[in-house]
Amino acid sequence: MNDDKILELTGKIEETLGADNFATISDTIGELLTGNAENMKMLAARDEEIKKLKDRNDKLVSANGALLQKVPMGFEKKKEEPKEEEAPKKLSWKDVFDKKGNFLH
């Protein structure tokens, strides 16, 4: 409840009770006004904290999403090509010499 609404209500109470009777409870009404002001400040502080936490949470969710995209989700089997060292090529005399008997480079 904002301050204007509370002042309006206290004005109505004063009209209903009269100035003399209102004076007897004015200390209590003052405590209510002070308590309401403190509650409004606390609510504003909590709203600000909630906003900060939501912003931080959104940033963390975004960062986590980016990290998850970089992590592989499964294993891909790669075909292993035989290395020349593992499977030596068989050579014949025809591979080393040409038809005239000259050595190939």
C-alpha positions in Angstrom: 0.0 0.0 0.0 1.5 3.4 -1.0 1.8 6.4 1.3 -1.0 8.4 -0.4 -3.5 5.6 0.2 -2.5 5.3 3.9 -2.8 9.0 4.4 -6.2 8.9 2.9 -7.3 6.1 5.2 -5.9 7.9 8.3 -7.8 11.0 7.2 -11.1 9.0 7.1 -10.3 7.5 10.5 -9.8 11.0 11.9 -13.1 12.2 10.4 -15.0 9.2 11.8 -13.5 9.3 15.3 -13.1 13.1 15.6 -9.9 15.0 16.3 -9.9 14.3 20.1 -10.4 10.5 19.8 -7.9 10.3 16.8 -5.3 12.0 19.0 -5.5 9.2 21.5 -4.6 6.6 18.8 -2.3 8.7 16.7 0.8 7.1 18.2 -0.4 3.7 17.2 -1.3 5.0 13.7 2.2 6.5 13.5 3.7 3.1 14.3 1.6 1.6 11.5 2.8 4.2 9.0 6.5 3.7 10.0 6.1 -0.1 9.8 4.5 0.2 6.4 7.3 2.4 5.1 9.9 -0.1 6.3 7.9 -3.0 4.6 7.8 -1.0 1.4 11.6 -0.5 1.5 12.2 -4.2 2.2 9.9 -5.2 -0.7 11.7 -2.8 -3.1 15.1 -4.3 -2.0 13.7 -7.9 -2.5 12.4 -7.0 -5.9 15.8 -5.6 -6.9 17.5 -8.8 -5.6 15.1 -11.0 -7.5 15.8 -9.1 -10.6 19.5 -9.5 -10.2 19.2 -13.2 -9.5 17.0 -13.7 -12.6 19.5 -11.9 -14.7 22.3 -13.9 -13.3 20.4 -17.1 -13.8 19.7 -16.2 -17.5 23.4 -15.6 -18.0 24.3 -18.9 -16.4 21.8 -20.8 -18.5 23.1 -19.2 -21.6 26.7 -20.0 -20.7 25.8 -23.6 -19.8 24.0 -24.0 -23.1 27.1 -22.8 -25.0 29.3 -25.2 -23.1 26.9 -28.1 -23.7 27.1 -27.5 -27.4 30.9 -28.0 -27.3 30.7 -31.3 -25.4 30.2 -34.4 -27.7 27.2 -36.4 -26.8 28.2 -39.7 -28.2 31.1 -41.6 -29.7 31.7 -41.6 -33.4 33.5 -44.7 -34.7 36.2 -43.8 -37.1 37.4 -46.1 -39.8 40.9 -46.9 -39.3 42.9 -46.8 -42.5 45.7 -49.4 -42.6 49.1 -47.7 -42.3 51.7 -48.5 -44.8 54.0 -49.8 -42.0 51.3 -52.3 -40.9 50.6 -53.6 -44.4 53.7 -53.5 -46.5 53.3 -53.3 -50.2 54.5 -56.3 -52.0 57.0 -55.5 -54.7 57.9 -57.5 -57.7 60.8 -57.1 -60.2 58.3 -55.6 -62.6 57.7 -52.7 -60.2 61.5 -51.9 -60.0 62.6 -52.2 -63.6 61.0 -51.1 -66.9 60.7 -53.1 -70.1 64.2 -52.4 -71.2 65.7 -53.3 -67.8 66.4 -49.8 -66.6 66.0 -49.1 -62.9 62.8 -47.0 -62.1 63.2 -44.1 -59.7 
